[in-house]
Amino acid sequence: MLKIAICEDEIDVCFYLEDIIKKACEQLREIAMIDIFSNVSEIKRELKQKTGYHLLFLDIELQDGTGIDIGHFLRDTMGDDLTTPTGKPVGFSLPSVARNRTSFSDFGVTSIILFE
């Protein structure tokens, strides 16, 4: 199972991303658990309690901070040196993952995607 978090304060963007993710996972025959957060404090609270996410979609500017703040929180507070913040989508496409891996979770990359 692929665990994904979306942190975005515009609900339409959340639903749009969730729909794209669900369709991609359906094509890959992968199950995705998608959690949606609308601010930095919500996602930080969840990150403290859970084992983590495979993929984070973070808005750059939120009401109580930024997606970059969440990246710093993961690295500095949670000691997560594996998560990679990036200002653009990570360098893989879902079709290439499907072609070369047995499931999406086999890809083994933890990334943060920041968007405006």
ChimeraX commands (.cxc) that place a marker at each C-alpha (Angstrom):
marker #1 position 0.00,0.00,0.00 radius 0.5
marker #1 position 1.20,3.47,-0.91 radius 0.5
marker #1 position 0.73,6.14,1.79 radius 0.5
marker #1 position 0.31,9.66,0.40 radius 0.5
marker #1 position -0.30,13.01,2.09 radius 0.5
marker #1 position -1.62,16.15,0.44 radius 0.5
marker #1 position -1.23,19.42,2.34 radius 0.5
marker #1 position -3.09,22.18,0.52 radius 0.5
marker #1 position -5.44,24.91,1.71 radius 0.5
marker #1 position -7.49,25.04,-1.51 radius 0.5
marker #1 position -9.96,22.17,-1.37 radius 0.5
marker #1 position -10.42,22.04,-5.17 radius 0.5
marker #1 position -6.69,21.43,-5.61 radius 0.5
marker #1 position -6.84,18.66,-2.98 radius 0.5
marker #1 position -9.64,16.88,-4.79 radius 0.5
marker #1 position -7.90,17.32,-8.16 radius 0.5
marker #1 position -4.65,15.78,-6.87 radius 0.5
marker #1 position -6.51,13.01,-5.07 radius 0.5
marker #1 position -8.38,12.12,-8.27 radius 0.5
marker #1 position -5.16,12.00,-10.34 radius 0.5
marker #1 position -3.43,9.85,-7.72 radius 0.5
marker #1 position -6.36,7.42,-7.48 radius 0.5
marker #1 position -6.52,7.02,-11.26 radius 0.5
marker #1 position -2.76,6.43,-11.51 radius 0.5
marker #1 position -2.83,3.87,-8.70 radius 0.5
marker #1 position -5.79,2.13,-10.28 radius 0.5
marker #1 position -3.84,1.75,-13.54 radius 0.5
marker #1 position -0.89,0.38,-11.58 radius 0.5
marker #1 position -3.12,-1.92,-9.53 radius 0.5
marker #1 position -1.79,-0.27,-6.39 radius 0.5
marker #1 position -3.77,0.62,-3.29 radius 0.5
marker #1 position -3.26,4.16,-2.01 radius 0.5
marker #1 position -4.18,5.61,1.35 radius 0.5
marker #1 position -4.47,9.37,0.83 radius 0.5
marker #1 position -4.62,11.77,3.77 radius 0.5
marker #1 position -5.54,15.42,3.18 radius 0.5
marker #1 position -4.41,18.28,5.41 radius 0.5
marker #1 position -5.19,21.99,5.12 radius 0.5
marker #1 position -2.40,23.44,7.25 radius 0.5
marker #1 position 1.12,22.86,8.59 radius 0.5
marker #1 position 0.12,22.07,12.19 radius 0.5
marker #1 position -2.28,19.30,11.10 radius 0.5
marker #1 position 0.31,17.48,9.00 radius 0.5
marker #1 position 3.05,17.91,11.63 radius 0.5
marker #1 position 0.78,16.36,14.25 radius 0.5
marker #1 position 0.12,13.40,11.94 radius 0.5
marker #1 position 3.78,13.01,10.99 radius 0.5
marker #1 position 4.67,12.73,14.69 radius 0.5
marker #1 position 2.15,9.92,15.19 radius 0.5
marker #1 position 2.59,7.80,12.04 radius 0.5
marker #1 position 5.41,5.87,10.48 radius 0.5
marker #1 position 5.46,8.24,7.52 radius 0.5
marker #1 position 4.36,8.67,3.94 radius 0.5
marker #1 position 5.79,7.46,0.68 radius 0.5
marker #1 position 4.87,10.69,-1.08 radius 0.5
marker #1 position 3.96,14.20,0.11 radius 0.5
marker #1 position 2.31,16.89,-2.00 radius 0.5
marker #1 position 2.84,20.20,-0.22 radius 0.5
marker #1 position 1.58,23.65,-1.08 radius 0.5
marker #1 position 4.34,26.25,-0.89 radius 0.5
marker #1 position 2.28,28.78,1.07 radius 0.5
marker #1 position -0.22,27.75,3.72 radius 0.5
marker #1 position -2.03,29.77,6.39 radius 0.5
marker #1 position 0.32,28.80,9.21 radius 0.5
marker #1 position 3.60,28.19,7.35 radius 0.5
marker #1 position 4.99,26.70,4.17 radius 0.5
marker #1 position 5.62,23.33,2.57 radius 0.5
marker #1 position 9.31,24.09,3.04 radius 0.5
marker #1 position 8.69,24.36,6.80 radius 0.5
marker #1 position 7.31,20.82,6.70 radius 0.5
marker #1 position 10.46,19.63,4.91 radius 0.5
marker #1 position 12.62,21.25,7.58 radius 0.5
marker #1 position 10.45,19.70,10.28 radius 0.5
marker #1 position 10.94,16.24,8.77 radius 0.5
marker #1 position 14.70,16.65,8.53 radius 0.5
marker #1 position 15.49,18.63,11.65 radius 0.5
marker #1 position 12.86,17.48,14.16 radius 0.5
marker #1 position 11.98,13.99,12.96 radius 0.5
marker #1 position 15.53,13.10,11.84 radius 0.5
marker #1 position 14.36,12.11,8.35 radius 0.5
marker #1 position 17.36,12.37,6.04 radius 0.5
marker #1 position 15.75,10.26,3.31 radius 0.5
marker #1 position 12.94,12.60,2.30 radius 0.5
marker #1 position 13.95,14.85,-0.58 radius 0.5
marker #1 position 12.28,18.25,-1.00 radius 0.5
marker #1 position 12.00,19.31,-4.62 radius 0.5
marker #1 position 10.51,22.35,-6.30 radius 0.5
marker #1 position 9.32,20.34,-9.27 radius 0.5
marker #1 position 7.93,16.85,-9.75 radius 0.5
marker #1 position 10.42,14.10,-9.01 radius 0.5
marker #1 position 12.19,12.53,-11.96 radius 0.5
marker #1 position 9.97,9.58,-12.78 radius 0.5
marker #1 position 6.72,9.01,-14.55 radius 0.5
marker #1 position 4.00,6.59,-13.55 radius 0.5
marker #1 position 4.18,4.67,-16.86 radius 0.5
marker #1 position 7.92,4.03,-16.40 radius 0.5
marker #1 position 7.31,2.84,-12.85 radius 0.5
marker #1 position 4.58,0.49,-14.05 radius 0.5
marker #1 position 6.81,-0.87,-16.81 radius 0.5
marker #1 position 9.86,-1.50,-14.63 radius 0.5
marker #1 position 8.42,-2.42,-11.22 radius 0.5
marker #1 position 5.93,-4.96,-9.95 radius 0.5
marker #1 position 4.09,-2.32,-7.93 radius 0.5
marker #1 position 4.35,1.39,-7.25 radius 0.5
marker #1 position 5.51,0.84,-3.66 radius 0.5
marker #1 position 8.47,-1.21,-4.97 radius 0.5
marker #1 position 9.86,2.03,-6.38 radius 0.5
marker #1 position 11.17,2.90,-2.92 radius 0.5
marker #1 position 11.51,6.67,-3.30 radius 0.5
marker #1 position 10.28,9.04,-0.63 radius 0.5
marker #1 position 9.79,12.51,-2.06 radius 0.5
marker #1 position 8.13,15.77,-1.30 radius 0.5
marker #1 position 6.58,17.63,-4.19 radius 0.5
marker #1 position 6.16,21.35,-3.55 radius 0.5
marker #1 position 3.78,23.28,-5.79 radius 0.5
marker #1 position 2.43,26.80,-6.03 radius 0.5
marker link #1:1,2 radius 0.2
marker link #1:2,3 radius 0.2
marker link #1:3,4 radius 0.2
marker link #1:4,5 radius 0.2
marker link #1:5,6 radius 0.2
marker link #1:6,7 radius 0.2
marker link #1:7,8 radius 0.2
marker link #1:8,9 radius 0.2
marker link #1:9,10 radius 0.2
marker link #1:10,11 radius 0.2
marker link #1:11,12 radius 0.2
marker link #1:12,13 radius 0.2
marker link #1:13,14 radius 0.2
marker link #1:14,15 radius 0.2
marker link #1:15,16 radius 0.2
marker link #1:16,17 radius 0.2
marker link #1:17,18 radius 0.2
marker link #1:18,19 radius 0.2
marker link #1:19,20 radius 0.2
marker link #1:20,21 radius 0.2
marker link #1:21,22 radius 0.2
marker link #1:22,23 radius 0.2
marker link #1:23,24 radius 0.2
marker link #1:24,25 radius 0.2
marker link #1:25,26 radius 0.2
marker link #1:26,27 radius 0.2
marker link #1:27,28 radius 0.2
marker link #1:28,29 radius 0.2
marker link #1:29,30 radius 0.2
marker link #1:30,31 radius 0.2
marker link #1:31,32 radius 0.2
marker link #1:32,33 radius 0.2
marker link #1:33,34 radius 0.2
marker link #1:34,35 radius 0.2
marker link #1:35,36 radius 0.2
marker link #1:36,37 radius 0.2
marker link #1:37,38 radius 0.2
marker link #1:38,39 radius 0.2
marker link #1:39,40 radius 0.2
marker link #1:40,41 radius 0.2
marker link #1:41,42 radius 0.2
marker link #1:42,43 radius 0.2
marker link #1:43,44 radius 0.2
marker link #1:44,45 radius 0.2
marker link #1:45,46 radius 0.2
marker link #1:46,47 radius 0.2
marker link #1:47,48 radius 0.2
marker link #1:48,49 radius 0.2
marker link #1:49,50 radius 0.2
marker link #1:50,51 radius 0.2
marker link #1:51,52 radius 0.2
marker link #1:52,53 radius 0.2
marker link #1:53,54 radius 0.2
marker link #1:54,55 radius 0.2
marker link #1:55,56 radius 0.2
marker link #1:56,57 radius 0.2
marker link #1:57,58 radius 0.2
marker link #1:58,59 radius 0.2
marker link #1:59,60 radius 0.2
marker link #1:60,61 radius 0.2
marker link #1:61,62 radius 0.2
marker link #1:62,63 radius 0.2
marker link #1:63,64 radius 0.2
marker link #1:64,65 radius 0.2
marker link #1:65,66 radius 0.2
marker link #1:66,67 radius 0.2
marker link #1:67,68 radius 0.2
marker link #1:68,69 radius 0.2
marker link #1:69,70 radius 0.2
marker link #1:70,71 radius 0.2
marker link #1:71,72 radius 0.2
marker link #1:72,73 radius 0.2
marker link #1:73,74 radius 0.2
marker link #1:74,75 radius 0.2
marker link #1:75,76 radius 0.2
marker link #1:76,77 radius 0.2
marker link #1:77,78 radius 0.2
marker link #1:78,79 radius 0.2
marker link #1:79,80 radius 0.2
marker link #1:80,81 radius 0.2
marker link #1:81,82 radius 0.2
marker link #1:82,83 radius 0.2
marker link #1:83,84 radius 0.2
marker link #1:84,85 radius 0.2
marker link #1:85,86 radius 0.2
marker link #1:86,87 radius 0.2
marker link #1:87,88 radius 0.2
marker link #1:88,89 radius 0.2
marker link #1:89,90 radius 0.2
marker link #1:90,91 radius 0.2
marker link #1:91,92 radius 0.2
marker link #1:92,93 radius 0.2
marker link #1:93,94 radius 0.2
marker link #1:94,95 radius 0.2
marker link #1:95,96 radius 0.2
marker link #1:96,97 radius 0.2
marker link #1:97,98 radius 0.2
marker link #1:98,99 radius 0.2
marker link #1:99,100 radius 0.2
marker link #1:100,101 radius 0.2
marker link #1:101,102 radius 0.2
marker link #1:102,103 radius 0.2
marker link #1:103,104 radius 0.2
marker link #1:104,105 radius 0.2
marker link #1:105,106 radius 0.2
marker link #1:106,107 radius 0.2
marker link #1:107,108 radius 0.2
marker link #1:108,109 radius 0.2
marker link #1:109,110 radius 0.2
marker link #1:110,111 radius 0.2
marker link #1:111,112 radius 0.2
marker link #1:112,113 radius 0.2
marker link #1:113,114 radius 0.2
marker link #1:114,115 radius 0.2
marker link #1:115,116 radius 0.2
view
